[in-house]
Amino acid sequence: MEIKLFYKTQRELATVINGVVDGYWANLITEEDMISKVSSIYTNNPMKIWKENEFTTILKQQCGKRRLEVIEKVLHMNGMINDINCFEVKAGS
């Protein structure tokens, strides 16, 4: 899977994130490779991924909760974000 350093749109970025996580779940890439790719993508495109202590709306819509939970844990493990659990279940939801 070819990963670019910089992405033009959040939708393009979401497509790549989906491919990375899905490839990991399908055992097409190793855990180390997935972590490396996610870290690289975030390092070079932080404002397209994370705003105001949560994922951008486009990423939430395009990637879905399960994929973003994986991305969030990888970013937190590597010290790239401090706040974890932006997907808390709120009362009445």
N, C-alpha and C positions, 0 to 999 in steps of 0.2 A: 504494500500500500504506500503510495507516494504522498508524503506530507510536505506541504509548503510551509515556509516560515511565517508569511504574512497573508492574511485573507482580506478580501475587499468588503464582504458583507457578512452579517451574522448568520444568514441562511446558508451561505457557503461553508462557514465554520461549523454550523450545526450538522451539516451533511458529513463532514470529515469526522467530527466527534462521534456521530452515530456509527460510522464505519469502524473506527478504532475500538469502541466498546463492543460492538457486535462481533468484530473479529476476535476479540479477547474471549467473549462468551462462547464462540464457535471453535475455540482452541486453534485459531489460525495465526495468532500472535501470542507471544509469551507475556506473562504478567510484567516482567521487567521492561519489555518493549512497549507495552501499553502505558506504563507509568512514564517512561521516557517521552513518548509521543504527547501525552496529555500535558506534561510539564513544559515541553517545548512550545506547544500550541498556546498555552496560557502565558508563558513568559513573553511571547512576541505579540500577543493579542489580548491583553488583560481587559481593556475597556469594552471589547466586544463580547466578553464572557461574564464579567462580574461588575455590577453597579449597585451602589447603596446596600452593600452587604447581602446581596442575593444575585442569582443568575438573571441575565437579561430576559425580558419577556419573550423575545423571539426564540432563544435557546430553550426556555421552558416549553414553549409550544411545539418546537420542532424535535426536541430530543426526548422529552418525557421524563417523568419522575425517576424511574429506575436507572436510566443511564446517568442522569445528573447526580444521583446519589453516589454512584461510583466515581464520577469526576470530582465531586466535592470531597470525598474521602481521600482521593489521591492528592488533591491540592492541599488538604489539611495535613496529611502525612508529611508532605514535603515543605511545610511551613509557608506555603504561598498564600493561604488565607487563614485567618484566625477563627472566624465564626463558622461553626458547623451546625448542622441541623436547620437549614433554612426551609426544610420541608416538614416542620413540626405540624402535627395535626392540631388544629384549633377547635375549641369547643363550638359545637353547632355546625361543624363542617361535615 
